[in-house]
Amino acid sequence: MKILGIDPGLSATGYGIVEVRDDKLKFITHGSIRKLPRAGFTENLLGIFQGIEKIIHNFQPGYCSIEDIFYHQNKKTAIIMGHARGVAMLAAAKNSIPVYEYSPREVKMSIVGSGAASKIQVQVMVKNILGLSEIPQPDDAADALAVAICHFHRLKFLKSMAKQE
């Protein structure tokens, strides 16, 4: 089973894919869908949608996990982030992939054990959890891998709870 993690943004939308084998994680790929320099807002949203669809078709994930919008003092930034999240979620839904949303705090708690963890702490733990030789770059791709790992932890928790019933 593969999990697609997404860190949405208009200038860069990070993605990361992990595979679960025998309750262990295996790194598959990561990267970033970059804003086109001369494109308008709607063209960049289309680029995110098409980029996520291409990733889905190439890797066939069974789950999609996406970072939720955190409170922004700049409402315009939050709205733009919402648009990027929406087209990424639409790409997954169009391909019949269930989408799960996690707050930045939930992701940090799942990866580091503290919802107040720093960005570098999360990145180092992503590197360690996946057994990588270096921190994944760019930052938004590392964040997307963290979201995918967070979903893996949630699935393990739900599986253990089901066994107890």
NUFI-962001 format. One record per atom (N, C-alpha, C): residue number from 1; atom name; z, x, y. Coordinates in Angstrom, 1 decimal. Layout:
N
+-------+------+--------+--------+--------+
: romar : zafi :     zz :     xx :     yy :
+-------+------+--------+--------+--------+
:   NUM :   CA :      Z :      X :      Y :
...
+-------+------+--------+--------+--------+
END
This chain:
165
+-------+------+--------+--------+--------+
: romar : zafi :     zz :     xx :     yy :
+-------+------+--------+--------+--------+
:     1 :    N :    0.0 :    0.8 :   -1.2 :
:     1 :   CA :    0.0 :    0.0 :    0.0 :
:     1 :    C :    0.0 :    0.9 :    1.2 :
:     2 :    N :   -0.9 :    0.6 :    2.2 :
:     2 :   CA :   -0.9 :    1.3 :    3.4 :
:     2 :    C :   -0.4 :    0.5 :    4.6 :
:     3 :    N :    0.2 :    1.2 :    5.5 :
:     3 :   CA :    0.8 :    0.6 :    6.7 :
:     3 :    C :    0.1 :    1.2 :    7.9 :
:     4 :    N :   -0.4 :    0.4 :    8.8 :
:     4 :   CA :   -1.0 :    0.8 :   10.1 :
:     4 :    C :    0.0 :    0.6 :   11.2 :
:     5 :    N :    0.4 :    1.7 :   11.9 :
:     5 :   CA :    1.3 :    1.6 :   13.0 :
:     5 :    C :    0.5 :    1.7 :   14.3 :
:     6 :    N :    0.8 :    1.0 :   15.3 :
:     6 :   CA :    0.1 :    1.0 :   16.6 :
:     6 :    C :    1.1 :    1.1 :   17.7 :
:     7 :    N :    0.8 :    2.0 :   18.6 :
:     7 :   CA :    1.5 :    2.2 :   19.9 :
:     7 :    C :    0.5 :    1.8 :   21.0 :
:     8 :    N :    0.6 :    0.6 :   21.5 :
:     8 :   CA :   -0.5 :    0.1 :   22.4 :
:     8 :    C :   -0.4 :    0.6 :   23.8 :
:     9 :    N :   -1.5 :    0.8 :   24.4 :
:     9 :   CA :   -1.6 :    1.2 :   25.8 :
:     9 :    C :   -3.0 :    1.2 :   26.2 :
:    10 :    N :   -3.3 :    1.0 :   27.5 :
:    10 :   CA :   -4.7 :    0.9 :   27.9 :
:    10 :    C :   -5.3 :    2.2 :   28.1 :
:    11 :    N :   -4.6 :    3.2 :   28.6 :
:    11 :   CA :   -5.2 :    4.5 :   28.7 :
:    11 :    C :   -5.3 :    5.2 :   27.3 :
:    12 :    N :   -4.4 :    4.9 :   26.4 :
:    12 :   CA :   -4.4 :    5.5 :   25.1 :
:    12 :    C :   -3.6 :    4.6 :   24.2 :
:    13 :    N :   -4.3 :    4.2 :   23.1 :
:    13 :   CA :   -3.6 :    3.4 :   22.1 :
:    13 :    C :   -3.5 :    4.3 :   20.8 :
:    14 :    N :   -2.3 :    4.6 :   20.5 :
:    14 :   CA :   -2.1 :    5.5 :   19.3 :
:    14 :    C :   -2.1 :    4.7 :   18.0 :
:    15 :    N :   -2.5 :    5.3 :   17.0 :
:    15 :   CA :   -2.5 :    4.7 :   15.6 :
:    15 :    C :   -2.0 :    5.7 :   14.6 :
:    16 :    N :   -1.4 :    5.2 :   13.6 :
:    16 :   CA :   -1.0 :    6.1 :   12.5 :
:    16 :    C :   -1.0 :    5.3 :   11.2 :
:    17 :    N :   -1.4 :    5.9 :   10.1 :
:    17 :   CA :   -1.4 :    5.2 :    8.8 :
:    17 :    C :   -0.6 :    6.1 :    7.8 :
:    18 :    N :    0.3 :    5.4 :    7.1 :
:    18 :   CA :    1.1 :    6.0 :    6.0 :
:    18 :    C :    0.8 :    5.1 :    4.8 :
:    19 :    N :    1.0 :    5.8 :    3.7 :
:    19 :   CA :    0.8 :    5.0 :    2.4 :
:    19 :    C :    2.1 :    5.1 :    1.6 :
:    20 :    N :    2.5 :    4.0 :    1.0 :
:    20 :   CA :    3.7 :    3.9 :    0.2 :
:    20 :    C :    3.3 :    4.1 :   -1.3 :
:    21 :    N :    3.8 :    5.1 :   -1.9 :
:    21 :   CA :    3.6 :    5.3 :   -3.4 :
:    21 :    C :    5.0 :    5.5 :   -4.0 :
:    22 :    N :    5.3 :    4.7 :   -5.0 :
:    22 :   CA :    6.6 :    4.9 :   -5.7 :
:    22 :    C :    7.8 :    5.0 :   -4.7 :
:    23 :    N :    7.8 :    4.1 :   -3.7 :
:    23 :   CA :    8.9 :    4.1 :   -2.7 :
:    23 :    C :    8.9 :    5.3 :   -1.8 :
:    24 :    N :    7.9 :    6.1 :   -1.8 :
:    24 :   CA :    7.8 :    7.3 :   -1.0 :
:    24 :    C :    6.6 :    7.2 :    0.0 :
:    25 :    N :    6.8 :    7.8 :    1.1 :
:    25 :   CA :    5.7 :    7.8 :    2.2 :
:    25 :    C :    4.8 :    9.0 :    2.1 :
:    26 :    N :    3.6 :    8.7 :    2.3 :
:    26 :   CA :    2.5 :    9.8 :    2.3 :
:    26 :    C :    1.8 :    9.6 :    3.6 :
:    27 :    N :    1.6 :   10.7 :    4.4 :
:    27 :   CA :    0.8 :   10.6 :    5.6 :
:    27 :    C :   -0.7 :   10.5 :    5.2 :
:    28 :    N :   -1.4 :    9.6 :    5.9 :
:    28 :   CA :   -2.8 :    9.4 :    5.7 :
:    28 :    C :   -3.6 :   10.0 :    6.9 :
:    29 :    N :   -3.3 :    9.4 :    8.1 :
:    29 :   CA :   -4.1 :    9.8 :    9.3 :
:    29 :    C :   -3.3 :    9.4 :   10.6 :
:    30 :    N :   -3.8 :    9.9 :   11.7 :
:    30 :   CA :   -3.3 :    9.4 :   13.0 :
:    30 :    C :   -4.3 :    9.8 :   14.0 :
:    31 :    N :   -4.2 :    9.2 :   15.2 :
:    31 :   CA :   -5.1 :    9.5 :   16.3 :
:    31 :    C :   -4.8 :    8.6 :   17.5 :
:    32 :    N :   -5.8 :    8.6 :   18.3 :
:    32 :   CA :   -5.6 :    7.8 :   19.6 :
:    32 :    C :   -7.0 :    7.2 :   20.0 :
:    33 :    N :   -7.0 :    6.0 :   20.4 :
:    33 :   CA :   -8.1 :    5.4 :   21.0 :
:    33 :    C :   -8.0 :    5.5 :   22.5 :
:    34 :    N :   -8.9 :    6.3 :   23.1 :
:    34 :   CA :   -8.8 :    6.7 :   24.5 :
:    34 :    C :   -9.6 :    5.7 :   25.4 :
:    35 :    N :   -9.1 :    5.6 :   26.6 :
:    35 :   CA :   -9.8 :    4.8 :   27.7 :
:    35 :    C :  -11.1 :    5.5 :   28.0 :
:    36 :    N :  -12.1 :    4.7 :   28.2 :
:    36 :   CA :  -13.4 :    5.2 :   28.6 :
:    36 :    C :  -13.3 :    5.4 :   30.1 :
:    37 :    N :  -13.7 :    6.6 :   30.6 :
:    37 :   CA :  -13.5 :    6.9 :   32.0 :
:    37 :    C :  -14.1 :    6.0 :   33.0 :
:    38 :    N :  -15.3 :    5.6 :   32.8 :
:    38 :   CA :  -16.0 :    4.7 :   33.8 :
:    38 :    C :  -16.1 :    3.2 :   33.4 :
:    39 :    N :  -15.4 :    2.9 :   32.3 :
:    39 :   CA :  -15.5 :    1.5 :   31.9 :
:    39 :    C :  -14.4 :    0.7 :   32.6 :
:    40 :    N :  -14.7 :   -0.6 :   32.7 :
:    40 :   CA :  -13.8 :   -1.6 :   33.3 :
:    40 :    C :  -12.7 :   -2.0 :   32.4 :
:    41 :    N :  -11.8 :   -2.8 :   32.9 :
:    41 :   CA :  -10.7 :   -3.3 :   32.1 :
:    41 :    C :  -11.1 :   -4.0 :   30.8 :
:    42 :    N :  -12.0 :   -4.9 :   30.9 :
:    42 :   CA :  -12.4 :   -5.7 :   29.7 :
:    42 :    C :  -13.1 :   -4.8 :   28.7 :
:    43 :    N :  -13.9 :   -3.8 :   29.2 :
:    43 :   CA :  -14.6 :   -2.9 :   28.3 :
:    43 :    C :  -13.6 :   -2.1 :   27.5 :
:    44 :    N :  -12.6 :   -1.6 :   28.2 :
:    44 :   CA :  -11.5 :   -0.8 :   27.5 :
:    44 :    C :  -10.8 :   -1.7 :   26.5 :
:    45 :    N :  -10.5 :   -2.9 :   26.8 :
:    45 :   CA :   -9.9 :   -3.8 :   25.8 :
:    45 :    C :  -10.8 :   -4.0 :   24.6 :
:    46 :    N :  -12.1 :   -4.1 :   24.8 :
:    46 :   CA :  -13.0 :   -4.2 :   23.7 :
:    46 :    C :  -13.0 :   -2.9 :   22.9 :
:    47 :    N :  -12.9 :   -1.8 :   23.6 :
:    47 :   CA :  -12.9 :   -0.5 :   22.9 :
:    47 :    C :  -11.6 :   -0.4 :   22.0 :
:    48 :    N :  -10.5 :   -0.9 :   22.4 :
:    48 :   CA :   -9.3 :   -0.9 :   21.6 :
:    48 :    C :   -9.5 :   -1.8 :   20.4 :
:    49 :    N :  -10.0 :   -3.0 :   20.6 :
:    49 :   CA :  -10.3 :   -3.9 :   19.5 :
:    49 :    C :  -11.2 :   -3.3 :   18.5 :
:    50 :    N :  -12.3 :   -2.8 :   19.0 :
:    50 :   CA :  -13.3 :   -2.2 :   18.0 :
:    50 :    C :  -12.8 :   -0.9 :   17.3 :
:    51 :    N :  -12.0 :   -0.1 :   18.1 :
:    51 :   CA :  -11.3 :    1.0 :   17.4 :
:    51 :    C :  -10.4 :    0.7 :   16.3 :
:    52 :    N :   -9.6 :   -0.4 :   16.6 :
:    52 :   CA :   -8.6 :   -0.8 :   15.5 :
:    52 :    C :   -9.4 :   -1.4 :   14.3 :
:    53 :    N :  -10.4 :   -2.2 :   14.6 :
:    53 :   CA :  -11.2 :   -2.7 :   13.5 :
:    53 :    C :  -11.8 :   -1.6 :   12.7 :
:    54 :    N :  -12.3 :   -0.6 :   13.3 :
:    54 :   CA :  -12.9 :    0.5 :   12.6 :
:    54 :    C :  -11.9 :    1.2 :   11.7 :
:    55 :    N :  -10.7 :    1.4 :   12.2 :
:    55 :   CA :   -9.6 :    2.0 :   11.4 :
:    55 :    C :   -9.3 :    1.1 :   10.2 :
:    56 :    N :   -9.2 :   -0.2 :   10.5 :
:    56 :   CA :   -8.9 :   -1.1 :    9.4 :
:    56 :    C :  -10.0 :   -1.1 :    8.3 :
:    57 :    N :  -11.2 :   -1.1 :    8.7 :
:    57 :   CA :  -12.3 :   -1.0 :    7.7 :
:    57 :    C :  -12.3 :    0.3 :    7.0 :
:    58 :    N :  -12.0 :    1.4 :    7.6 :
:    58 :   CA :  -12.0 :    2.7 :    7.0 :
:    58 :    C :  -10.8 :    2.9 :    6.0 :
:    59 :    N :   -9.6 :    2.4 :    6.4 :
:    59 :   CA :   -8.4 :    2.7 :    5.6 :
:    59 :    C :   -7.8 :    1.5 :    4.8 :
:    60 :    N :   -8.2 :    0.3 :    5.1 :
:    60 :   CA :   -7.8 :   -0.9 :    4.4 :
:    60 :    C :   -6.2 :   -1.0 :    4.3 :
:    61 :    N :   -5.5 :   -1.0 :    5.5 :
:    61 :   CA :   -4.1 :   -1.2 :    5.4 :
:    61 :    C :   -3.7 :   -2.6 :    5.0 :
:    62 :    N :   -2.5 :   -2.7 :    4.3 :
:    62 :   CA :   -2.0 :   -4.0 :    3.9 :
:    62 :    C :   -1.1 :   -4.6 :    4.9 :
:    63 :    N :   -0.6 :   -3.8 :    5.8 :
:    63 :   CA :    0.3 :   -4.3 :    6.9 :
:    63 :    C :   -0.1 :   -3.6 :    8.2 :
:    64 :    N :    0.3 :   -4.3 :    9.3 :
:    64 :   CA :    0.1 :   -3.7 :   10.6 :
:    64 :    C :    1.4 :   -3.9 :   11.3 :
:    65 :    N :    1.9 :   -2.8 :   11.9 :
:    65 :   CA :    3.2 :   -2.8 :   12.6 :
:    65 :    C :    2.8 :   -2.3 :   14.0 :
:    66 :    N :    3.4 :   -3.0 :   15.0 :
:    66 :   CA :    3.0 :   -2.7 :   16.4 :
:    66 :    C :    4.3 :   -2.7 :   17.3 :
:    67 :    N :    4.3 :   -1.7 :   18.2 :
:    67 :   CA :    5.5 :   -1.7 :   19.1 :
:    67 :    C :    5.4 :   -2.8 :   20.1 :
:    68 :    N :    6.5 :   -3.4 :   20.3 :
:    68 :   CA :    6.7 :   -4.5 :   21.2 :
:    68 :    C :    6.8 :   -4.0 :   22.7 :
:    69 :    N :    6.5 :   -4.8 :   23.6 :
:    69 :   CA :    6.6 :   -4.4 :   25.0 :
:    69 :    C :    8.1 :   -4.3 :   25.4 :
:    70 :    N :    8.5 :   -3.1 :   26.0 :
:    70 :   CA :    9.8 :   -3.0 :   26.5 :
:    70 :    C :    9.8 :   -3.5 :   27.9 :
:    71 :    N :   11.0 :   -3.8 :   28.4 :
:    71 :   CA :   11.0 :   -4.3 :   29.8 :
:    71 :    C :   10.6 :   -3.2 :   30.8 :
:    72 :    N :    9.7 :   -3.6 :   31.6 :
:    72 :   CA :    9.1 :   -2.7 :   32.6 :
:    72 :    C :    9.5 :   -3.2 :   34.0 :
:    73 :    N :    9.9 :   -2.3 :   34.9 :
:    73 :   CA :   10.2 :   -2.7 :   36.3 :
:    73 :    C :    8.9 :   -3.1 :   36.9 :
:    74 :    N :    7.8 :   -2.5 :   36.5 :
:    74 :   CA :    6.5 :   -2.8 :   37.1 :
:    74 :    C :    5.8 :   -3.9 :   36.2 :
:    75 :    N :    5.8 :   -5.1 :   36.7 :
:    75 :   CA :    5.3 :   -6.2 :   35.9 :
:    75 :    C :    3.9 :   -6.1 :   35.6 :
:    76 :    N :    3.1 :   -5.5 :   36.5 :
:    76 :   CA :    1.7 :   -5.3 :   36.2 :
:    76 :    C :    1.4 :   -4.4 :   35.0 :
:    77 :    N :    2.2 :   -3.4 :   34.9 :
:    77 :   CA :    2.1 :   -2.5 :   33.7 :
:    77 :    C :    2.4 :   -3.2 :   32.5 :
:    78 :    N :    3.5 :   -4.0 :   32.5 :
:    78 :   CA :    3.8 :   -4.8 :   31.3 :
:    78 :    C :    2.7 :   -5.8 :   30.9 :
:    79 :    N :    2.1 :   -6.4 :   31.9 :
:    79 :   CA :    1.0 :   -7.3 :   31.6 :
:    79 :    C :   -0.2 :   -6.6 :   31.0 :
:    80 :    N :   -0.5 :   -5.4 :   31.5 :
:    80 :   CA :   -1.6 :   -4.6 :   31.0 :
:    80 :    C :   -1.3 :   -4.2 :   29.5 :
:    81 :    N :   -0.1 :   -3.8 :   29.3 :
:    81 :   CA :    0.3 :   -3.4 :   27.9 :
:    81 :    C :    0.2 :   -4.6 :   27.0 :
:    82 :    N :    0.5 :   -5.8 :   27.5 :
:    82 :   CA :    0.4 :   -7.0 :   26.7 :
:    82 :    C :   -1.0 :   -7.3 :   26.3 :
:    83 :    N :   -2.0 :   -7.0 :   27.2 :
:    83 :   CA :   -3.4 :   -7.2 :   26.9 :
:    83 :    C :   -3.8 :   -6.2 :   25.7 :
:    84 :    N :   -3.4 :   -5.0 :   25.9 :
:    84 :   CA :   -3.7 :   -4.0 :   24.8 :
:    84 :    C :   -3.1 :   -4.4 :   23.5 :
:    85 :    N :   -1.8 :   -4.8 :   23.5 :
:    85 :   CA :   -1.2 :   -5.3 :   22.3 :
:    85 :    C :   -2.0 :   -6.5 :   21.7 :
:    86 :    N :   -2.4 :   -7.4 :   22.6 :
:    86 :   CA :   -3.0 :   -8.6 :   22.1 :
:    86 :    C :   -4.3 :   -8.3 :   21.4 :
:    87 :    N :   -5.2 :   -7.4 :   21.9 :
:    87 :   CA :   -6.4 :   -7.2 :   21.2 :
:    87 :    C :   -6.2 :   -6.4 :   19.9 :
:    88 :    N :   -5.2 :   -5.5 :   19.9 :
:    88 :   CA :   -4.9 :   -4.8 :   18.7 :
:    88 :    C :   -4.4 :   -5.8 :   17.6 :
:    89 :    N :   -3.5 :   -6.7 :   18.0 :
:    89 :   CA :   -3.0 :   -7.7 :   17.0 :
:    89 :    C :   -4.2 :   -8.6 :   16.6 :
:    90 :    N :   -5.1 :   -9.0 :   17.5 :
:    90 :   CA :   -6.2 :   -9.8 :   17.1 :
:    90 :    C :   -7.1 :   -9.1 :   16.1 :
:    91 :    N :   -7.3 :   -7.8 :   16.2 :
:    91 :   CA :   -8.1 :   -7.1 :   15.3 :
:    91 :    C :   -7.5 :   -7.1 :   13.9 :
:    92 :    N :   -6.2 :   -7.0 :   13.8 :
:    92 :   CA :   -5.5 :   -7.1 :   12.5 :
:    92 :    C :   -5.6 :   -8.5 :   12.0 :
:    93 :    N :   -5.3 :   -9.5 :   12.8 :
:    93 :   CA :   -5.3 :  -10.9 :   12.4 :
:    93 :    C :   -6.7 :  -11.3 :   11.9 :
:    94 :    N :   -7.7 :  -10.8 :   12.6 :
:    94 :   CA :   -9.1 :  -11.2 :   12.2 :
:    94 :    C :   -9.5 :  -10.6 :   10.8 :
:    95 :    N :   -8.8 :   -9.6 :   10.4 :
:    95 :   CA :   -9.0 :   -9.0 :    9.1 :
:    95 :    C :   -7.9 :   -9.3 :    8.1 :
:    96 :    N :   -7.2 :  -10.4 :    8.4 :
:    96 :   CA :   -6.2 :  -11.0 :    7.5 :
:    96 :    C :   -5.1 :  -10.0 :    7.2 :
:    97 :    N :   -4.7 :   -9.2 :    8.1 :
:    97 :   CA :   -3.6 :   -8.3 :    7.9 :
:    97 :    C :   -2.4 :   -8.8 :    8.7 :
:    98 :    N :   -1.2 :   -9.0 :    8.0 :
:    98 :   CA :   -0.1 :   -9.5 :    8.7 :
:    98 :    C :    0.4 :   -8.5 :    9.7 :
:    99 :    N :    0.9 :   -9.0 :   10.8 :
:    99 :   CA :    1.3 :   -8.1 :   11.9 :
:    99 :    C :    2.9 :   -8.3 :   12.1 :
:   100 :    N :    3.5 :   -7.1 :   12.2 :
:   100 :   CA :    5.0 :   -7.1 :   12.4 :
:   100 :    C :    5.3 :   -6.4 :   13.7 :
:   101 :    N :    6.2 :   -6.9 :   14.5 :
:   101 :   CA :    6.5 :   -6.3 :   15.8 :
:   101 :    C :    7.9 :   -5.7 :   15.8 :
:   102 :    N :    8.0 :   -4.5 :   16.4 :
:   102 :   CA :    9.3 :   -3.8 :   16.5 :
:   102 :    C :    9.5 :   -3.3 :   18.0 :
:   103 :    N :   10.7 :   -3.5 :   18.5 :
:   103 :   CA :   11.0 :   -3.0 :   19.8 :
:   103 :    C :   11.1 :   -1.5 :   19.7 :
:   104 :    N :   11.0 :   -0.8 :   20.9 :
:   104 :   CA :   11.2 :    0.6 :   20.9 :
:   104 :    C :   12.5 :    1.0 :   20.3 :
:   105 :    N :   13.5 :    0.2 :   20.7 :
:   105 :   CA :   14.9 :    0.5 :   20.2 :
:   105 :    C :   15.0 :    0.4 :   18.7 :
:   106 :    N :   14.4 :   -0.6 :   18.1 :
:   106 :   CA :   14.4 :   -0.7 :   16.6 :
:   106 :    C :   13.7 :    0.4 :   16.0 :
:   107 :    N :   12.6 :    0.9 :   16.5 :
:   107 :   CA :   11.9 :    2.0 :   16.0 :
:   107 :    C :   12.7 :    3.3 :   16.0 :
:   108 :    N :   13.4 :    3.5 :   17.1 :
:   108 :   CA :   14.2 :    4.7 :   17.3 :
:   108 :    C :   15.4 :    4.7 :   16.3 :
:   109 :    N :   16.0 :    3.5 :   16.2 :
:   109 :   CA :   17.1 :    3.3 :   15.3 :
:   109 :    C :   16.7 :    3.6 :   13.8 :
:   110 :    N :   15.5 :    3.1 :   13.5 :
:   110 :   CA :   15.0 :    3.3 :   12.1 :
:   110 :    C :   14.7 :    4.7 :   11.8 :
:   111 :    N :   14.2 :    5.4 :   12.8 :
:   111 :   CA :   13.7 :    6.8 :   12.5 :
:   111 :    C :   14.8 :    7.8 :   12.7 :
:   112 :    N :   15.6 :    7.7 :   13.8 :
:   112 :   CA :   16.6 :    8.7 :   14.1 :
:   112 :    C :   18.0 :    8.2 :   13.8 :
:   113 :    N :   18.3 :    6.9 :   13.8 :
:   113 :   CA :   19.6 :    6.4 :   13.6 :
:   113 :    C :   20.3 :    6.1 :   14.9 :
:   114 :    N :   19.6 :    6.2 :   16.0 :
:   114 :   CA :   20.1 :    5.9 :   17.3 :
:   114 :    C :   19.0 :    5.2 :   18.1 :
:   115 :    N :   19.3 :    4.0 :   18.6 :
:   115 :   CA :   18.3 :    3.3 :   19.5 :
:   115 :    C :   18.1 :    4.0 :   20.8 :
:   116 :    N :   19.0 :    5.0 :   21.2 :
:   116 :   CA :   18.8 :    5.7 :   22.4 :
:   116 :    C :   18.2 :    7.1 :   22.2 :
:   117 :    N :   17.6 :    7.3 :   21.1 :
:   117 :   CA :   17.1 :    8.6 :   20.8 :
:   117 :    C :   16.0 :    9.0 :   21.8 :
:   118 :    N :   15.8 :   10.3 :   22.0 :
:   118 :   CA :   14.7 :   10.7 :   22.9 :
:   118 :    C :   13.4 :   10.7 :   22.2 :
:   119 :    N :   12.3 :   10.8 :   22.9 :
:   119 :   CA :   11.0 :   10.9 :   22.4 :
:   119 :    C :   10.8 :   12.1 :   21.5 :
:   120 :    N :   11.3 :   13.2 :   21.9 :
:   120 :   CA :   11.2 :   14.4 :   21.0 :
:   120 :    C :   12.0 :   14.3 :   19.7 :
:   121 :    N :   13.2 :   13.7 :   19.8 :
:   121 :   CA :   13.9 :   13.4 :   18.5 :
:   121 :    C :   13.1 :   12.6 :   17.6 :
:   122 :    N :   12.5 :   11.5 :   18.1 :
:   122 :   CA :   11.7 :   10.7 :   17.2 :
:   122 :    C :   10.5 :   11.5 :   16.6 :
:   123 :    N :    9.9 :   12.3 :   17.4 :
:   123 :   CA :    8.7 :   13.0 :   17.0 :
:   123 :    C :    9.1 :   14.0 :   15.9 :
:   124 :    N :   10.2 :   14.7 :   16.1 :
:   124 :   CA :   10.7 :   15.7 :   15.1 :
:   124 :    C :   11.0 :   15.0 :   13.8 :
:   125 :    N :   11.6 :   13.8 :   13.9 :
:   125 :   CA :   12.0 :   13.1 :   12.6 :
:   125 :    C :   10.7 :   12.6 :   11.9 :
:   126 :    N :    9.7 :   12.1 :   12.7 :
:   126 :   CA :    8.4 :   11.7 :   12.1 :
:   126 :    C :    7.8 :   12.9 :   11.3 :
:   127 :    N :    7.8 :   14.1 :   11.9 :
:   127 :   CA :    7.3 :   15.3 :   11.3 :
:   127 :    C :    8.1 :   15.5 :   10.0 :
:   128 :    N :    9.4 :   15.5 :   10.0 :
:   128 :   CA :   10.2 :   15.7 :    8.9 :
:   128 :    C :   10.1 :   14.7 :    7.8 :
:   129 :    N :   10.1 :   13.4 :    8.2 :
:   129 :   CA :   10.0 :   12.3 :    7.2 :
:   129 :    C :    8.6 :   12.4 :    6.4 :
:   130 :    N :    7.6 :   12.7 :    7.1 :
:   130 :   CA :    6.2 :   12.8 :    6.5 :
:   130 :    C :    5.9 :   14.2 :    5.9 :
:   131 :    N :    6.8 :   15.1 :    6.1 :
:   131 :   CA :    6.6 :   16.5 :    5.6 :
:   131 :    C :    5.4 :   17.2 :    6.2 :
:   132 :    N :    5.2 :   17.0 :    7.5 :
:   132 :   CA :    4.1 :   17.6 :    8.3 :
:   132 :    C :    4.5 :   19.0 :    8.7 :
:   133 :    N :    3.6 :   19.9 :    9.0 :
:   133 :   CA :    3.9 :   21.2 :    9.4 :
:   133 :    C :    4.2 :   21.3 :   10.9 :
:   134 :    N :    3.7 :   20.3 :   11.6 :
:   134 :   CA :    3.9 :   20.2 :   13.1 :
:   134 :    C :    4.0 :   18.8 :   13.6 :
:   135 :    N :    4.6 :   18.6 :   14.8 :
:   135 :   CA :    4.7 :   17.3 :   15.4 :
:   135 :    C :    3.3 :   16.7 :   15.6 :
:   136 :    N :    3.0 :   15.5 :   15.1 :
:   136 :   CA :    1.7 :   14.9 :   15.3 :
:   136 :    C :    1.4 :   14.8 :   16.8 :
:   137 :    N :    0.2 :   15.0 :   17.2 :
:   137 :   CA :   -0.3 :   14.9 :   18.5 :
:   137 :    C :   -1.5 :   14.0 :   18.6 :
:   138 :    N :   -1.8 :   13.3 :   19.6 :
:   138 :   CA :   -1.0 :   13.2 :   20.8 :
:   138 :    C :    0.3 :   12.4 :   20.6 :
:   139 :    N :    1.1 :   12.3 :   21.7 :
:   139 :   CA :    2.4 :   11.6 :   21.6 :
:   139 :    C :    2.2 :   10.2 :   21.2 :
:   140 :    N :    1.2 :    9.4 :   21.6 :
:   140 :   CA :    1.1 :    8.0 :   21.3 :
:   140 :    C :    0.8 :    7.9 :   19.8 :
:   141 :    N :    0.1 :    8.9 :   19.2 :
:   141 :   CA :   -0.1 :    8.8 :   17.7 :
:   141 :    C :    1.2 :    9.1 :   16.9 :
:   142 :    N :    2.0 :   10.0 :   17.4 :
:   142 :   CA :    3.3 :   10.2 :   16.8 :
:   142 :    C :    4.2 :    8.9 :   16.9 :
:   143 :    N :    4.1 :    8.3 :   18.0 :
:   143 :   CA :    4.8 :    7.0 :   18.2 :
:   143 :    C :    4.3 :    5.9 :   17.3 :
:   144 :    N :    3.0 :    5.9 :   17.0 :
:   144 :   CA :    2.4 :    4.9 :   16.1 :
:   144 :    C :    2.9 :    5.2 :   14.7 :
:   145 :    N :    3.0 :    6.5 :   14.3 :
:   145 :   CA :    3.5 :    6.8 :   13.0 :
:   145 :    C :    4.9 :    6.4 :   12.8 :
:   146 :    N :    5.7 :    6.5 :   13.9 :
:   146 :   CA :    7.1 :    6.1 :   13.9 :
:   146 :    C :    7.2 :    4.6 :   13.6 :
:   147 :    N :    6.3 :    3.8 :   14.3 :
:   147 :   CA :    6.3 :    2.3 :   14.1 :
:   147 :    C :    5.9 :    2.0 :   12.6 :
:   148 :    N :    5.0 :    2.7 :   12.0 :
:   148 :   CA :    4.6 :    2.5 :   10.6 :
:   148 :    C :    5.8 :    2.8 :    9.7 :
:   149 :    N :    6.5 :    3.9 :   10.0 :
:   149 :   CA :    7.7 :    4.3 :    9.2 :
:   149 :    C :    8.8 :    3.3 :    9.3 :
:   150 :    N :    8.9 :    2.8 :   10.5 :
:   150 :   CA :    9.9 :    1.7 :   10.8 :
:   150 :    C :    9.6 :    0.5 :    9.9 :
:   151 :    N :    8.4 :    0.1 :    9.8 :
:   151 :   CA :    8.0 :   -1.0 :    8.9 :
:   151 :    C :    8.3 :   -0.7 :    7.4 :
:   152 :    N :    8.0 :    0.5 :    7.0 :
:   152 :   CA :    8.3 :    1.0 :    5.6 :
:   152 :    C :    9.8 :    0.8 :    5.4 :
:   153 :    N :   10.7 :    1.2 :    6.3 :
:   153 :   CA :   12.1 :    1.0 :    6.2 :
:   153 :    C :   12.5 :   -0.4 :    6.1 :
:   154 :    N :   11.8 :   -1.3 :    6.9 :
:   154 :   CA :   12.1 :   -2.7 :    6.8 :
:   154 :    C :   11.7 :   -3.3 :    5.5 :
:   155 :    N :   10.6 :   -2.9 :    4.9 :
:   155 :   CA :   10.2 :   -3.4 :    3.6 :
:   155 :    C :   11.1 :   -3.0 :    2.5 :
:   156 :    N :   11.6 :   -1.7 :    2.6 :
:   156 :   CA :   12.6 :   -1.3 :    1.6 :
:   156 :    C :   13.9 :   -2.1 :    1.7 :
:   157 :    N :   14.3 :   -2.4 :    3.0 :
:   157 :   CA :   15.5 :   -3.2 :    3.2 :
:   157 :    C :   15.4 :   -4.6 :    2.6 :
:   158 :    N :   14.2 :   -5.2 :    2.9 :
:   158 :   CA :   14.0 :   -6.5 :    2.4 :
:   158 :    C :   13.9 :   -6.6 :    0.8 :
:   159 :    N :   13.3 :   -5.5 :    0.3 :
:   159 :   CA :   13.2 :   -5.4 :   -1.2 :
:   159 :    C :   14.6 :   -5.3 :   -1.8 :
:   160 :    N :   15.5 :   -4.5 :   -1.2 :
:   160 :   CA :   16.9 :   -4.3 :   -1.7 :
:   160 :    C :   17.7 :   -5.6 :   -1.6 :
:   161 :    N :   17.4 :   -6.3 :   -0.5 :
:   161 :   CA :   18.2 :   -7.6 :   -0.3 :
:   161 :    C :   17.7 :   -8.6 :   -1.3 :
:   162 :    N :   16.4 :   -8.6 :   -1.6 :
:   162 :   CA :   15.9 :   -9.6 :   -2.6 :
:   162 :    C :   16.5 :   -9.3 :   -4.0 :
:   163 :    N :   16.7 :   -8.0 :   -4.3 :
:   163 :   CA :   17.3 :   -7.7 :   -5.6 :
:   163 :    C :   18.8 :   -8.1 :   -5.7 :
:   164 :    N :   19.5 :   -8.2 :   -4.6 :
:   164 :   CA :   20.9 :   -8.6 :   -4.6 :
:   164 :    C :   21.1 :  -10.1 :   -4.8 :
:   165 :    N :   20.0 :  -10.8 :   -4.5 :
:   165 :   CA :   20.2 :  -12.3 :   -4.6 :
:   165 :    C :   20.1 :  -12.8 :   -6.0 :
+-------+------+--------+--------+--------+
END
